Amino acid sequence: MLIINPIIYTEISISFKNIEDLEDILPASFFKREEIPYEACFLAGKAFKKYKERLGTKNSTLPDFFIGAHAAVKGYSLLTRDTKNYKSYFPTVKLIYPQL
């Protein structure tokens, strides 16, 4: 079973015209929906602060910080193509990624 949170759901939704089509590809039998814990939000803020200290240019917390922090706090592995940033900001998270 794969776990998605509201941030992931939002990012996936961009490709769909209506919610019914999105729901069809994210069946509850395969995708568990989970809220982001407050501990993860705290960690996302700390990661964003580190990003800004490294001269990051964004002015609001990036979705990837919430996703990475959620995985870190819950001890989940993370499926991603963006290994560089996740390794940098969430070194304890086990990453699953395609070998290109």
C-alpha positions in Angstrom: 0.0 0.0 0.0 1.2 3.5 -0.8 0.5 6.5 1.4 -0.4 9.9 0.0 -1.0 13.1 1.9 -3.0 16.2 0.8 0.2 17.8 -0.7 0.8 14.7 -2.9 -2.9 14.6 -3.9 -2.7 18.3 -4.9 0.4 17.7 -7.0 -1.2 14.8 -8.8 -4.5 16.6 -9.3 -2.9 19.1 -11.7 -3.1 16.6 -14.5 -6.9 15.9 -14.2 -9.9 17.9 -15.3 -12.2 16.5 -12.6 -11.9 14.9 -9.2 -13.7 11.7 -10.3 -11.0 10.8 -12.8 -8.4 11.5 -10.1 -10.2 9.3 -7.6 -10.4 6.5 -10.2 -6.6 6.3 -10.4 -6.1 6.6 -6.6 -8.3 3.8 -5.2 -8.4 3.6 -1.4 -7.6 -0.1 -1.7 -4.1 0.8 -2.9 -3.5 4.4 -1.8 -4.0 5.2 1.9 -4.8 8.8 2.6 -3.0 10.3 5.6 -2.9 13.8 7.0 0.4 15.4 7.7 1.3 15.2 11.4 2.1 18.5 13.2 5.6 17.0 14.0 6.2 16.8 10.3 5.1 20.4 9.7 7.6 21.5 12.4 10.3 19.5 10.6 9.3 20.9 7.3 9.8 24.4 8.7 13.2 23.5 10.0 14.2 22.1 6.6 12.9 25.2 4.9 14.9 27.4 7.2 18.0 25.4 6.2 17.1 25.9 2.6 16.9 29.7 3.1 20.2 29.7 4.9 21.7 28.0 1.8 20.4 31.0 -0.2 17.2 29.3 -1.5 15.1 31.7 -3.5 11.5 30.6 -2.6 9.6 32.6 0.0 7.2 29.9 1.2 7.7 26.4 2.4 8.0 24.1 -0.6 5.7 21.0 -1.0 8.7 18.7 -1.0 9.5 19.8 2.5 6.1 18.7 3.8 6.4 15.4 1.8 9.9 14.7 3.1 9.1 15.6 6.6 6.0 13.4 6.6 8.1 10.5 5.5 10.8 11.2 8.1 8.5 11.6 11.0 6.5 8.4 10.2 9.5 6.4 9.2 8.3 5.9 5.6 10.3 5.2 2.5 9.8 7.9 -0.2 9.2 7.2 -3.9 10.9 10.2 -5.8 13.0 11.3 -8.7 14.4 14.2 -6.7 17.0 12.3 -4.6 19.4 15.2 -4.3 17.2 17.5 -2.3 15.6 14.8 -0.2 19.0 13.4 0.7 20.1 16.9 1.7 17.2 17.9 3.8 15.9 14.5 5.0 18.9 12.2 5.3 17.1 9.6 7.4 14.5 8.9 4.8 15.0 5.8 2.7 14.5 6.8 -1.0 13.1 4.7 -3.7 13.9 6.0 -7.1 14.2 4.9 -10.7 17.6 4.2 -12.0 17.8 6.3 -15.2 
